């Protein structure tokens, strides 16, 4: 593997297990709208393209067989409910995956620059970065399309991270757990390591073109030739 100096991490399903808190907020929104809640395994497949797409997928499944019809107005209402709940409860069950802190500490000691790029809303990304990762990871970006920065799989946030870290993109590697992360890395012109402890299976990732895999956080160090 070529030598890298900068690592850009996805957040949900890569650095942190956020699925329970996300699922609880999705189901809070659905319940408030009188719709049937979804299973955590269903919601797992909805995560990765931002909260609007998350709630769109949840609603489109939830309204099937109901007297409620899907609409953009319904989606706006669901989004408002989700955001209100999630900003309060985004740390109830969320935690870094086992071994992540050790890996980040080792990477920092070895001089790597690091960033977080996530489709989670910027406010929640900032909260989680500040509370868990700021001593190792230099910058963290969440969804902020109102500022003209397109969310993944567009490469805008990756480019912003690279620029803010004063790095060459050919020295960067992207680490994520989903097909969205693979597409983001491809559009940004950087290599991608797909992690297998997150929200997608190896089979799904292989079908999307993944070629480098980490089965555990410590595998990242092995792939980067760090002892």
PyMOL commands that place a pseudoatom at each C-alpha (Angstrom):
pseudoatom trace, name=CA, resn=UNK, resi=1, chain=A, elem=C, hetatm=0, pos=[0.000, 0.000, 0.000]
pseudoatom trace, name=CA, resn=UNK, resi=2, chain=A, elem=C, hetatm=0, pos=[1.251, 3.482, -0.789]
pseudoatom trace, name=CA, resn=UNK, resi=3, chain=A, elem=C, hetatm=0, pos=[2.226, 5.841, 1.995]
pseudoatom trace, name=CA, resn=UNK, resi=4, chain=A, elem=C, hetatm=0, pos=[-0.447, 8.187, 3.351]
pseudoatom trace, name=CA, resn=UNK, resi=5, chain=A, elem=C, hetatm=0, pos=[-0.126, 11.152, 5.667]
pseudoatom trace, name=CA, resn=UNK, resi=6, chain=A, elem=C, hetatm=0, pos=[-3.803, 12.030, 6.175]
pseudoatom trace, name=CA, resn=UNK, resi=7, chain=A, elem=C, hetatm=0, pos=[-6.824, 9.921, 7.077]
pseudoatom trace, name=CA, resn=UNK, resi=8, chain=A, elem=C, hetatm=0, pos=[-10.403, 11.089, 6.597]
pseudoatom trace, name=CA, resn=UNK, resi=9, chain=A, elem=C, hetatm=0, pos=[-12.940, 9.147, 8.644]
pseudoatom trace, name=CA, resn=UNK, resi=10, chain=A, elem=C, hetatm=0, pos=[-16.652, 8.677, 8.266]
pseudoatom trace, name=CA, resn=UNK, resi=11, chain=A, elem=C, hetatm=0, pos=[-18.401, 8.873, 11.654]
pseudoatom trace, name=CA, resn=UNK, resi=12, chain=A, elem=C, hetatm=0, pos=[-21.528, 6.685, 11.883]
pseudoatom trace, name=CA, resn=UNK, resi=13, chain=A, elem=C, hetatm=0, pos=[-20.612, 3.018, 11.602]
pseudoatom trace, name=CA, resn=UNK, resi=14, chain=A, elem=C, hetatm=0, pos=[-16.894, 3.808, 11.359]
pseudoatom trace, name=CA, resn=UNK, resi=15, chain=A, elem=C, hetatm=0, pos=[-15.734, 5.654, 14.472]
pseudoatom trace, name=CA, resn=UNK, resi=16, chain=A, elem=C, hetatm=0, pos=[-18.940, 5.340, 16.486]
pseudoatom trace, name=CA, resn=UNK, resi=17, chain=A, elem=C, hetatm=0, pos=[-21.832, 2.946, 16.911]
pseudoatom trace, name=CA, resn=UNK, resi=18, chain=A, elem=C, hetatm=0, pos=[-24.693, 5.415, 16.620]
pseudoatom trace, name=CA, resn=UNK, resi=19, chain=A, elem=C, hetatm=0, pos=[-27.386, 3.081, 15.350]
pseudoatom trace, name=CA, resn=UNK, resi=20, chain=A, elem=C, hetatm=0, pos=[-29.511, 2.758, 18.505]
pseudoatom trace, name=CA, resn=UNK, resi=21, chain=A, elem=C, hetatm=0, pos=[-29.800, 6.511, 19.040]
pseudoatom trace, name=CA, resn=UNK, resi=22, chain=A, elem=C, hetatm=0, pos=[-30.542, 7.114, 15.355]
pseudoatom trace, name=CA, resn=UNK, resi=23, chain=A, elem=C, hetatm=0, pos=[-33.177, 4.372, 15.377]
pseudoatom trace, name=CA, resn=UNK, resi=24, chain=A, elem=C, hetatm=0, pos=[-34.807, 5.732, 18.519]
pseudoatom trace, name=CA, resn=UNK, resi=25, chain=A, elem=C, hetatm=0, pos=[-35.097, 9.188, 16.965]
pseudoatom trace, name=CA, resn=UNK, resi=26, chain=A, elem=C, hetatm=0, pos=[-36.459, 7.810, 13.691]
pseudoatom trace, name=CA, resn=UNK, resi=27, chain=A, elem=C, hetatm=0, pos=[-39.081, 5.826, 15.581]
pseudoatom trace, name=CA, resn=UNK, resi=28, chain=A, elem=C, hetatm=0, pos=[-39.946, 8.799, 17.781]
pseudoatom trace, name=CA, resn=UNK, resi=29, chain=A, elem=C, hetatm=0, pos=[-40.743, 10.780, 14.634]
pseudoatom trace, name=CA, resn=UNK, resi=30, chain=A, elem=C, hetatm=0, pos=[-42.773, 7.956, 13.112]
pseudoatom trace, name=CA, resn=UNK, resi=31, chain=A, elem=C, hetatm=0, pos=[-44.728, 7.407, 16.323]
pseudoatom trace, name=CA, resn=UNK, resi=32, chain=A, elem=C, hetatm=0, pos=[-45.537, 11.106, 16.653]
pseudoatom trace, name=CA, resn=UNK, resi=33, chain=A, elem=C, hetatm=0, pos=[-46.968, 10.965, 13.135]
pseudoatom trace, name=CA, resn=UNK, resi=34, chain=A, elem=C, hetatm=0, pos=[-49.049, 7.907, 13.942]
pseudoatom trace, name=CA, resn=UNK, resi=35, chain=A, elem=C, hetatm=0, pos=[-46.972, 5.587, 11.773]
pseudoatom trace, name=CA, resn=UNK, resi=36, chain=A, elem=C, hetatm=0, pos=[-45.582, 2.130, 12.618]
pseudoatom trace, name=CA, resn=UNK, resi=37, chain=A, elem=C, hetatm=0, pos=[-42.033, 2.064, 13.923]
pseudoatom trace, name=CA, resn=UNK, resi=38, chain=A, elem=C, hetatm=0, pos=[-39.253, 0.280, 12.055]
pseudoatom trace, name=CA, resn=UNK, resi=39, chain=A, elem=C, hetatm=0, pos=[-36.743, -2.330, 13.200]
pseudoatom trace, name=CA, resn=UNK, resi=40, chain=A, elem=C, hetatm=0, pos=[-33.136, -1.442, 13.871]
pseudoatom trace, name=CA, resn=UNK, resi=41, chain=A, elem=C, hetatm=0, pos=[-32.047, -3.697, 10.994]
pseudoatom trace, name=CA, resn=UNK, resi=42, chain=A, elem=C, hetatm=0, pos=[-34.310, -1.783, 8.612]
pseudoatom trace, name=CA, resn=UNK, resi=43, chain=A, elem=C, hetatm=0, pos=[-32.989, 1.555, 9.798]
pseudoatom trace, name=CA, resn=UNK, resi=44, chain=A, elem=C, hetatm=0, pos=[-29.406, 0.322, 9.438]
pseudoatom trace, name=CA, resn=UNK, resi=45, chain=A, elem=C, hetatm=0, pos=[-29.950, 0.169, 5.666]
pseudoatom trace, name=CA, resn=UNK, resi=46, chain=A, elem=C, hetatm=0, pos=[-31.331, 3.731, 5.578]
pseudoatom trace, name=CA, resn=UNK, resi=47, chain=A, elem=C, hetatm=0, pos=[-28.273, 5.383, 7.167]
pseudoatom trace, name=CA, resn=UNK, resi=48, chain=A, elem=C, hetatm=0, pos=[-25.507, 6.975, 5.127]
pseudoatom trace, name=CA, resn=UNK, resi=49, chain=A, elem=C, hetatm=0, pos=[-26.995, 9.639, 2.879]
pseudoatom trace, name=CA, resn=UNK, resi=50, chain=A, elem=C, hetatm=0, pos=[-27.992, 12.258, 5.426]
pseudoatom trace, name=CA, resn=UNK, resi=51, chain=A, elem=C, hetatm=0, pos=[-30.996, 12.675, 7.699]
pseudoatom trace, name=CA, resn=UNK, resi=52, chain=A, elem=C, hetatm=0, pos=[-33.407, 13.745, 4.963]
pseudoatom trace, name=CA, resn=UNK, resi=53, chain=A, elem=C, hetatm=0, pos=[-32.792, 10.555, 3.008]
pseudoatom trace, name=CA, resn=UNK, resi=54, chain=A, elem=C, hetatm=0, pos=[-32.866, 8.573, 6.253]
pseudoatom trace, name=CA, resn=UNK, resi=55, chain=A, elem=C, hetatm=0, pos=[-36.346, 9.852, 7.078]
pseudoatom trace, name=CA, resn=UNK, resi=56, chain=A, elem=C, hetatm=0, pos=[-37.497, 9.600, 3.467]
pseudoatom trace, name=CA, resn=UNK, resi=57, chain=A, elem=C, hetatm=0, pos=[-36.628, 5.882, 3.415]
pseudoatom trace, name=CA, resn=UNK, resi=58, chain=A, elem=C, hetatm=0, pos=[-38.251, 5.291, 6.812]
pseudoatom trace, name=CA, resn=UNK, resi=59, chain=A, elem=C, hetatm=0, pos=[-41.447, 7.065, 5.804]
pseudoatom trace, name=CA, resn=UNK, resi=60, chain=A, elem=C, hetatm=0, pos=[-41.759, 5.357, 2.445]
pseudoatom trace, name=CA, resn=UNK, resi=61, chain=A, elem=C, hetatm=0, pos=[-41.679, 1.991, 4.189]
pseudoatom trace, name=CA, resn=UNK, resi=62, chain=A, elem=C, hetatm=0, pos=[-43.848, 3.069, 7.131]
pseudoatom trace, name=CA, resn=UNK, resi=63, chain=A, elem=C, hetatm=0, pos=[-46.753, 4.395, 5.027]
pseudoatom trace, name=CA, resn=UNK, resi=64, chain=A, elem=C, hetatm=0, pos=[-47.163, 1.146, 3.120]
pseudoatom trace, name=CA, resn=UNK, resi=65, chain=A, elem=C, hetatm=0, pos=[-50.512, -0.324, 4.070]
pseudoatom trace, name=CA, resn=UNK, resi=66, chain=A, elem=C, hetatm=0, pos=[-51.462, 2.794, 6.042]
pseudoatom trace, name=CA, resn=UNK, resi=67, chain=A, elem=C, hetatm=0, pos=[-54.091, 5.413, 5.279]
pseudoatom trace, name=CA, resn=UNK, resi=68, chain=A, elem=C, hetatm=0, pos=[-51.344, 8.062, 5.242]
pseudoatom trace, name=CA, resn=UNK, resi=69, chain=A, elem=C, hetatm=0, pos=[-49.741, 8.993, 1.919]
pseudoatom trace, name=CA, resn=UNK, resi=70, chain=A, elem=C, hetatm=0, pos=[-46.104, 9.930, 1.573]
pseudoatom trace, name=CA, resn=UNK, resi=71, chain=A, elem=C, hetatm=0, pos=[-45.481, 13.597, 0.733]
pseudoatom trace, name=CA, resn=UNK, resi=72, chain=A, elem=C, hetatm=0, pos=[-42.690, 16.129, 1.023]
pseudoatom trace, name=CA, resn=UNK, resi=73, chain=A, elem=C, hetatm=0, pos=[-44.774, 17.938, 3.639]
pseudoatom trace, name=CA, resn=UNK, resi=74, chain=A, elem=C, hetatm=0, pos=[-44.913, 14.734, 5.685]
pseudoatom trace, name=CA, resn=UNK, resi=75, chain=A, elem=C, hetatm=0, pos=[-41.156, 14.391, 5.264]
pseudoatom trace, name=CA, resn=UNK, resi=76, chain=A, elem=C, hetatm=0, pos=[-40.583, 17.937, 6.517]
pseudoatom trace, name=CA, resn=UNK, resi=77, chain=A, elem=C, hetatm=0, pos=[-42.677, 17.192, 9.603]
pseudoatom trace, name=CA, resn=UNK, resi=78, chain=A, elem=C, hetatm=0, pos=[-40.798, 13.954, 10.243]
pseudoatom trace, name=CA, resn=UNK, resi=79, chain=A, elem=C, hetatm=0, pos=[-37.453, 15.697, 9.847]
pseudoatom trace, name=CA, resn=UNK, resi=80, chain=A, elem=C, hetatm=0, pos=[-38.387, 18.367, 12.369]
pseudoatom trace, name=CA, resn=UNK, resi=81, chain=A, elem=C, hetatm=0, pos=[-39.429, 15.703, 14.879]
pseudoatom trace, name=CA, resn=UNK, resi=82, chain=A, elem=C, hetatm=0, pos=[-36.276, 13.661, 14.269]
pseudoatom trace, name=CA, resn=UNK, resi=83, chain=A, elem=C, hetatm=0, pos=[-33.964, 16.656, 14.683]
pseudoatom trace, name=CA, resn=UNK, resi=84, chain=A, elem=C, hetatm=0, pos=[-35.709, 17.823, 17.868]
pseudoatom trace, name=CA, resn=UNK, resi=85, chain=A, elem=C, hetatm=0, pos=[-35.333, 14.378, 19.433]
pseudoatom trace, name=CA, resn=UNK, resi=86, chain=A, elem=C, hetatm=0, pos=[-31.864, 13.500, 18.144]
pseudoatom trace, name=CA, resn=UNK, resi=87, chain=A, elem=C, hetatm=0, pos=[-30.043, 16.630, 19.278]
pseudoatom trace, name=CA, resn=UNK, resi=88, chain=A, elem=C, hetatm=0, pos=[-31.095, 15.778, 22.844]
pseudoatom trace, name=CA, resn=UNK, resi=89, chain=A, elem=C, hetatm=0, pos=[-30.550, 12.018, 22.619]
pseudoatom trace, name=CA, resn=UNK, resi=90, chain=A, elem=C, hetatm=0, pos=[-27.581, 11.658, 20.245]
pseudoatom trace, name=CA, resn=UNK, resi=91, chain=A, elem=C, hetatm=0, pos=[-25.351, 10.428, 23.098]
pseudoatom trace, name=CA, resn=UNK, resi=92, chain=A, elem=C, hetatm=0, pos=[-27.753, 8.167, 25.014]
pseudoatom trace, name=CA, resn=UNK, resi=93, chain=A, elem=C, hetatm=0, pos=[-26.366, 4.885, 23.662]
pseudoatom trace, name=CA, resn=UNK, resi=94, chain=A, elem=C, hetatm=0, pos=[-23.788, 6.116, 21.151]
pseudoatom trace, name=CA, resn=UNK, resi=95, chain=A, elem=C, hetatm=0, pos=[-20.199, 5.110, 21.818]
pseudoatom trace, name=CA, resn=UNK, resi=96, chain=A, elem=C, hetatm=0, pos=[-16.906, 4.706, 19.966]
pseudoatom trace, name=CA, resn=UNK, resi=97, chain=A, elem=C, hetatm=0, pos=[-16.220, 1.207, 18.720]
pseudoatom trace, name=CA, resn=UNK, resi=98, chain=A, elem=C, hetatm=0, pos=[-13.842, -0.848, 20.863]
pseudoatom trace, name=CA, resn=UNK, resi=99, chain=A, elem=C, hetatm=0, pos=[-10.255, -0.138, 19.888]
pseudoatom trace, name=CA, resn=UNK, resi=100, chain=A, elem=C, hetatm=0, pos=[-10.933, 3.149, 18.078]
pseudoatom trace, name=CA, resn=UNK, resi=101, chain=A, elem=C, hetatm=0, pos=[-9.282, 5.341, 20.710]
pseudoatom trace, name=CA, resn=UNK, resi=102, chain=A, elem=C, hetatm=0, pos=[-6.137, 3.188, 20.654]
pseudoatom trace, name=CA, resn=UNK, resi=103, chain=A, elem=C, hetatm=0, pos=[-5.941, 3.473, 16.873]
pseudoatom trace, name=CA, resn=UNK, resi=104, chain=A, elem=C, hetatm=0, pos=[-6.432, 7.246, 16.871]
pseudoatom trace, name=CA, resn=UNK, resi=105, chain=A, elem=C, hetatm=0, pos=[-3.807, 7.670, 19.590]
pseudoatom trace, name=CA, resn=UNK, resi=106, chain=A, elem=C, hetatm=0, pos=[-1.335, 5.620, 17.579]
pseudoatom trace, name=CA, resn=UNK, resi=107, chain=A, elem=C, hetatm=0, pos=[-2.059, 7.501, 14.364]
pseudoatom trace, name=CA, resn=UNK, resi=108, chain=A, elem=C, hetatm=0, pos=[-1.588, 10.846, 16.097]
pseudoatom trace, name=CA, resn=UNK, resi=109, chain=A, elem=C, hetatm=0, pos=[1.679, 9.671, 17.660]
pseudoatom trace, name=CA, resn=UNK, resi=110, chain=A, elem=C, hetatm=0, pos=[2.883, 8.674, 14.203]
pseudoatom trace, name=CA, resn=UNK, resi=111, chain=A, elem=C, hetatm=0, pos=[2.179, 12.121, 12.803]
pseudoatom trace, name=CA, resn=UNK, resi=112, chain=A, elem=C, hetatm=0, pos=[-0.970, 11.491, 10.784]
pseudoatom trace, name=CA, resn=UNK, resi=113, chain=A, elem=C, hetatm=0, pos=[-3.395, 14.322, 10.135]
pseudoatom trace, name=CA, resn=UNK, resi=114, chain=A, elem=C, hetatm=0, pos=[-7.029, 13.318, 10.607]
pseudoatom trace, name=CA, resn=UNK, resi=115, chain=A, elem=C, hetatm=0, pos=[-10.499, 14.608, 9.805]
pseudoatom trace, name=CA, resn=UNK, resi=116, chain=A, elem=C, hetatm=0, pos=[-14.121, 13.510, 10.161]
pseudoatom trace, name=CA, resn=UNK, resi=117, chain=A, elem=C, hetatm=0, pos=[-16.465, 13.878, 7.177]
pseudoatom trace, name=CA, resn=UNK, resi=118, chain=A, elem=C, hetatm=0, pos=[-20.054, 12.836, 7.866]
pseudoatom trace, name=CA, resn=UNK, resi=119, chain=A, elem=C, hetatm=0, pos=[-23.547, 13.280, 6.453]
pseudoatom trace, name=CA, resn=UNK, resi=120, chain=A, elem=C, hetatm=0, pos=[-24.812, 13.631, 10.021]
pseudoatom trace, name=CA, resn=UNK, resi=121, chain=A, elem=C, hetatm=0, pos=[-25.958, 17.218, 10.752]
pseudoatom trace, name=CA, resn=UNK, resi=122, chain=A, elem=C, hetatm=0, pos=[-23.092, 19.577, 11.572]
pseudoatom trace, name=CA, resn=UNK, resi=123, chain=A, elem=C, hetatm=0, pos=[-24.420, 20.333, 15.057]
pseudoatom trace, name=CA, resn=UNK, resi=124, chain=A, elem=C, hetatm=0, pos=[-24.329, 16.689, 16.150]
pseudoatom trace, name=CA, resn=UNK, resi=125, chain=A, elem=C, hetatm=0, pos=[-20.970, 16.082, 14.450]
pseudoatom trace, name=CA, resn=UNK, resi=126, chain=A, elem=C, hetatm=0, pos=[-19.511, 19.009, 16.393]
pseudoatom trace, name=CA, resn=UNK, resi=127, chain=A, elem=C, hetatm=0, pos=[-20.917, 17.654, 19.672]
pseudoatom trace, name=CA, resn=UNK, resi=128, chain=A, elem=C, hetatm=0, pos=[-19.507, 14.168, 19.152]
pseudoatom trace, name=CA, resn=UNK, resi=129, chain=A, elem=C, hetatm=0, pos=[-16.154, 15.421, 17.864]
pseudoatom trace, name=CA, resn=UNK, resi=130, chain=A, elem=C, hetatm=0, pos=[-15.748, 17.730, 20.857]
pseudoatom trace, name=CA, resn=UNK, resi=131, chain=A, elem=C, hetatm=0, pos=[-16.738, 15.095, 23.407]
pseudoatom trace, name=CA, resn=UNK, resi=132, chain=A, elem=C, hetatm=0, pos=[-14.818, 12.131, 22.004]
pseudoatom trace, name=CA, resn=UNK, resi=133, chain=A, elem=C, hetatm=0, pos=[-12.221, 12.887, 19.326]
pseudoatom trace, name=CA, resn=UNK, resi=134, chain=A, elem=C, hetatm=0, pos=[-10.888, 16.449, 19.426]
pseudoatom trace, name=CA, resn=UNK, resi=135, chain=A, elem=C, hetatm=0, pos=[-7.583, 15.497, 21.076]
pseudoatom trace, name=CA, resn=UNK, resi=136, chain=A, elem=C, hetatm=0, pos=[-6.665, 13.395, 18.020]
pseudoatom trace, name=CA, resn=UNK, resi=137, chain=A, elem=C, hetatm=0, pos=[-8.773, 14.521, 15.073]
pseudoatom trace, name=CA, resn=UNK, resi=138, chain=A, elem=C, hetatm=0, pos=[-8.098, 18.027, 13.813]
pseudoatom trace, name=CA, resn=UNK, resi=139, chain=A, elem=C, hetatm=0, pos=[-11.305, 18.946, 11.976]
pseudoatom trace, name=CA, resn=UNK, resi=140, chain=A, elem=C, hetatm=0, pos=[-14.839, 17.556, 11.701]
pseudoatom trace, name=CA, resn=UNK, resi=141, chain=A, elem=C, hetatm=0, pos=[-17.493, 18.349, 9.121]
pseudoatom trace, name=CA, resn=UNK, resi=142, chain=A, elem=C, hetatm=0, pos=[-21.130, 17.374, 9.016]
pseudoatom trace, name=CA, resn=UNK, resi=143, chain=A, elem=C, hetatm=0, pos=[-23.928, 18.113, 6.575]
pseudoatom trace, name=CA, resn=UNK, resi=144, chain=A, elem=C, hetatm=0, pos=[-23.981, 21.837, 5.836]
pseudoatom trace, name=CA, resn=UNK, resi=145, chain=A, elem=C, hetatm=0, pos=[-25.543, 22.211, 2.401]
pseudoatom trace, name=CA, resn=UNK, resi=146, chain=A, elem=C, hetatm=0, pos=[-27.020, 25.588, 3.363]
pseudoatom trace, name=CA, resn=UNK, resi=147, chain=A, elem=C, hetatm=0, pos=[-23.437, 26.874, 3.157]
pseudoatom trace, name=CA, resn=UNK, resi=148, chain=A, elem=C, hetatm=0, pos=[-23.083, 25.515, -0.379]
pseudoatom trace, name=CA, resn=UNK, resi=149, chain=A, elem=C, hetatm=0, pos=[-21.078, 22.438, 0.656]
pseudoatom trace, name=CA, resn=UNK, resi=150, chain=A, elem=C, hetatm=0, pos=[-22.733, 19.381, -0.851]
pseudoatom trace, name=CA, resn=UNK, resi=151, chain=A, elem=C, hetatm=0, pos=[-23.051, 16.255, 1.257]
pseudoatom trace, name=CA, resn=UNK, resi=152, chain=A, elem=C, hetatm=0, pos=[-21.508, 12.914, 0.399]
pseudoatom trace, name=CA, resn=UNK, resi=153, chain=A, elem=C, hetatm=0, pos=[-21.149, 11.281, -2.102]
pseudoatom trace, name=CA, resn=UNK, resi=154, chain=A, elem=C, hetatm=0, pos=[-20.177, 14.641, -3.565]
pseudoatom trace, name=CA, resn=UNK, resi=155, chain=A, elem=C, hetatm=0, pos=[-16.523, 15.269, -2.707]
pseudoatom trace, name=CA, resn=UNK, resi=156, chain=A, elem=C, hetatm=0, pos=[-16.962, 18.812, -1.339]
pseudoatom trace, name=CA, resn=UNK, resi=157, chain=A, elem=C, hetatm=0, pos=[-16.435, 18.003, 2.352]
pseudoatom trace, name=CA, resn=UNK, resi=158, chain=A, elem=C, hetatm=0, pos=[-13.433, 15.808, 1.583]
pseudoatom trace, name=CA, resn=UNK, resi=159, chain=A, elem=C, hetatm=0, pos=[-11.877, 18.610, -0.441]
pseudoatom trace, name=CA, resn=UNK, resi=160, chain=A, elem=C, hetatm=0, pos=[-12.568, 21.082, 2.384]
pseudoatom trace, name=CA, resn=UNK, resi=161, chain=A, elem=C, hetatm=0, pos=[-10.902, 18.780, 4.916]
pseudoatom trace, name=CA, resn=UNK, resi=162, chain=A, elem=C, hetatm=0, pos=[-7.872, 18.325, 2.662]
pseudoatom trace, name=CA, resn=UNK, resi=163, chain=A, elem=C, hetatm=0, pos=[-7.573, 22.075, 2.131]
pseudoatom trace, name=CA, resn=UNK, resi=164, chain=A, elem=C, hetatm=0, pos=[-7.963, 22.884, 5.819]
pseudoatom trace, name=CA, resn=UNK, resi=165, chain=A, elem=C, hetatm=0, pos=[-5.309, 20.326, 6.711]
pseudoatom trace, name=CA, resn=UNK, resi=166, chain=A, elem=C, hetatm=0, pos=[-3.000, 21.763, 4.009]
pseudoatom trace, name=CA, resn=UNK, resi=167, chain=A, elem=C, hetatm=0, pos=[-2.569, 18.335, 2.498]
pseudoatom trace, name=CA, resn=UNK, resi=168, chain=A, elem=C, hetatm=0, pos=[-2.177, 16.780, -0.938]
pseudoatom trace, name=CA, resn=UNK, resi=169, chain=A, elem=C, hetatm=0, pos=[-5.170, 14.578, -1.788]
pseudoatom trace, name=CA, resn=UNK, resi=170, chain=A, elem=C, hetatm=0, pos=[-2.869, 11.875, -3.172]
pseudoatom trace, name=CA, resn=UNK, resi=171, chain=A, elem=C, hetatm=0, pos=[-1.521, 11.407, 0.346]
pseudoatom trace, name=CA, resn=UNK, resi=172, chain=A, elem=C, hetatm=0, pos=[-5.031, 10.911, 1.782]
pseudoatom trace, name=CA, resn=UNK, resi=173, chain=A, elem=C, hetatm=0, pos=[-7.046, 7.770, 2.412]
pseudoatom trace, name=CA, resn=UNK, resi=174, chain=A, elem=C, hetatm=0, pos=[-10.748, 7.693, 3.237]
pseudoatom trace, name=CA, resn=UNK, resi=175, chain=A, elem=C, hetatm=0, pos=[-12.077, 5.244, 5.853]
pseudoatom trace, name=CA, resn=UNK, resi=176, chain=A, elem=C, hetatm=0, pos=[-15.785, 4.396, 5.893]
pseudoatom trace, name=CA, resn=UNK, resi=177, chain=A, elem=C, hetatm=0, pos=[-18.360, 1.641, 6.188]
pseudoatom trace, name=CA, resn=UNK, resi=178, chain=A, elem=C, hetatm=0, pos=[-20.839, 2.212, 3.362]
pseudoatom trace, name=CA, resn=UNK, resi=179, chain=A, elem=C, hetatm=0, pos=[-21.413, 2.423, -0.356]
pseudoatom trace, name=CA, resn=UNK, resi=180, chain=A, elem=C, hetatm=0, pos=[-21.763, 6.195, 0.071]
pseudoatom trace, name=CA, resn=UNK, resi=181, chain=A, elem=C, hetatm=0, pos=[-18.222, 6.326, 1.464]
pseudoatom trace, name=CA, resn=UNK, resi=182, chain=A, elem=C, hetatm=0, pos=[-16.880, 4.359, -1.483]
pseudoatom trace, name=CA, resn=UNK, resi=183, chain=A, elem=C, hetatm=0, pos=[-18.593, 6.704, -3.917]
pseudoatom trace, name=CA, resn=UNK, resi=184, chain=A, elem=C, hetatm=0, pos=[-17.310, 9.734, -2.012]
pseudoatom trace, name=CA, resn=UNK, resi=185, chain=A, elem=C, hetatm=0, pos=[-13.721, 8.507, -2.098]
pseudoatom trace, name=CA, resn=UNK, resi=186, chain=A, elem=C, hetatm=0, pos=[-14.002, 7.750, -5.814]
pseudoatom trace, name=CA, resn=UNK, resi=187, chain=A, elem=C, hetatm=0, pos=[-15.383, 11.203, -6.627]
pseudoatom trace, name=CA, resn=UNK, resi=188, chain=A, elem=C, hetatm=0, pos=[-12.686, 12.840, -4.483]
pseudoatom trace, name=CA, resn=UNK, resi=189, chain=A, elem=C, hetatm=0, pos=[-9.935, 10.834, -6.174]
pseudoatom trace, name=CA, resn=UNK, resi=190, chain=A, elem=C, hetatm=0, pos=[-8.668, 9.227, -2.976]
pseudoatom trace, name=CA, resn=UNK, resi=191, chain=A, elem=C, hetatm=0, pos=[-8.233, 5.610, -1.911]
pseudoatom trace, name=CA, resn=UNK, resi=192, chain=A, elem=C, hetatm=0, pos=[-10.789, 4.003, 0.406]
pseudoatom trace, name=CA, resn=UNK, resi=193, chain=A, elem=C, hetatm=0, pos=[-10.542, 1.478, 3.227]
pseudoatom trace, name=CA, resn=UNK, resi=194, chain=A, elem=C, hetatm=0, pos=[-13.902, -0.157, 3.987]
pseudoatom trace, name=CA, resn=UNK, resi=195, chain=A, elem=C, hetatm=0, pos=[-14.491, -1.205, 7.594]
pseudoatom trace, name=CA, resn=UNK, resi=196, chain=A, elem=C, hetatm=0, pos=[-16.512, -4.308, 8.375]
pseudoatom trace, name=CA, resn=UNK, resi=197, chain=A, elem=C, hetatm=0, pos=[-17.732, -3.490, 11.903]
pseudoatom trace, name=CA, resn=UNK, resi=198, chain=A, elem=C, hetatm=0, pos=[-20.203, -0.863, 10.664]
pseudoatom trace, name=CA, resn=UNK, resi=199, chain=A, elem=C, hetatm=0, pos=[-23.602, -0.769, 8.998]
pseudoatom trace, name=CA, resn=UNK, resi=200, chain=A, elem=C, hetatm=0, pos=[-22.916, -2.706, 5.765]
pseudoatom trace, name=CA, resn=UNK, resi=201, chain=A, elem=C, hetatm=0, pos=[-21.792, -6.254, 5.028]
pseudoatom trace, name=CA, resn=UNK, resi=202, chain=A, elem=C, hetatm=0, pos=[-18.657, -7.174, 3.124]
pseudoatom trace, name=CA, resn=UNK, resi=203, chain=A, elem=C, hetatm=0, pos=[-20.802, -8.560, 0.315]
pseudoatom trace, name=CA, resn=UNK, resi=204, chain=A, elem=C, hetatm=0, pos=[-22.598, -5.232, -0.153]
pseudoatom trace, name=CA, resn=UNK, resi=205, chain=A, elem=C, hetatm=0, pos=[-19.306, -3.337, -0.092]
pseudoatom trace, name=CA, resn=UNK, resi=206, chain=A, elem=C, hetatm=0, pos=[-17.672, -5.704, -2.580]
pseudoatom trace, name=CA, resn=UNK, resi=207, chain=A, elem=C, hetatm=0, pos=[-20.610, -5.247, -4.944]
pseudoatom trace, name=CA, resn=UNK, resi=208, chain=A, elem=C, hetatm=0, pos=[-19.938, -1.497, -4.743]
pseudoatom trace, name=CA, resn=UNK, resi=209, chain=A, elem=C, hetatm=0, pos=[-16.281, -1.920, -5.655]
pseudoatom trace, name=CA, resn=UNK, resi=210, chain=A, elem=C, hetatm=0, pos=[-14.512, -2.112, -2.294]
pseudoatom trace, name=CA, resn=UNK, resi=211, chain=A, elem=C, hetatm=0, pos=[-11.056, -3.698, -2.469]
pseudoatom trace, name=CA, resn=UNK, resi=212, chain=A, elem=C, hetatm=0, pos=[-9.404, -2.803, 0.867]
pseudoatom trace, name=CA, resn=UNK, resi=213, chain=A, elem=C, hetatm=0, pos=[-10.996, -4.034, 4.082]
pseudoatom trace, name=CA, resn=UNK, resi=214, chain=A, elem=C, hetatm=0, pos=[-10.415, -3.643, 7.803]
pseudoatom trace, name=CA, resn=UNK, resi=215, chain=A, elem=C, hetatm=0, pos=[-12.055, -6.336, 9.925]
pseudoatom trace, name=CA, resn=UNK, resi=216, chain=A, elem=C, hetatm=0, pos=[-11.203, -4.565, 13.180]
pseudoatom trace, name=CA, resn=UNK, resi=217, chain=A, elem=C, hetatm=0, pos=[-9.853, -1.109, 14.119]
pseudoatom trace, name=CA, resn=UNK, resi=218, chain=A, elem=C, hetatm=0, pos=[-6.389, -2.561, 14.667]
pseudoatom trace, name=CA, resn=UNK, resi=219, chain=A, elem=C, hetatm=0, pos=[-6.415, -3.733, 11.031]
pseudoatom trace, name=CA, resn=UNK, resi=220, chain=A, elem=C, hetatm=0, pos=[-6.217, -0.076, 10.018]
pseudoatom trace, name=CA, resn=UNK, resi=221, chain=A, elem=C, hetatm=0, pos=[-2.761, 0.127, 11.593]
pseudoatom trace, name=CA, resn=UNK, resi=222, chain=A, elem=C, hetatm=0, pos=[-1.675, -3.042, 9.796]
pseudoatom trace, name=CA, resn=UNK, resi=223, chain=A, elem=C, hetatm=0, pos=[-2.935, -1.713, 6.467]
pseudoatom trace, name=CA, resn=UNK, resi=224, chain=A, elem=C, hetatm=0, pos=[-0.994, 1.500, 7.058]
pseudoatom trace, name=CA, resn=UNK, resi=225, chain=A, elem=C, hetatm=0, pos=[2.105, -0.498, 8.077]
pseudoatom trace, name=CA, resn=UNK, resi=226, chain=A, elem=C, hetatm=0, pos=[2.119, 0.934, 11.592]
pseudoatom trace, name=CA, resn=UNK, resi=227, chain=A, elem=C, hetatm=0, pos=[3.345, -1.366, 14.347]
for i in range(1, 227): cmd.bond("trace and resi %d" % i, "trace and resi %d" % (i + 1))
show_as sticks, trace
zoom trace
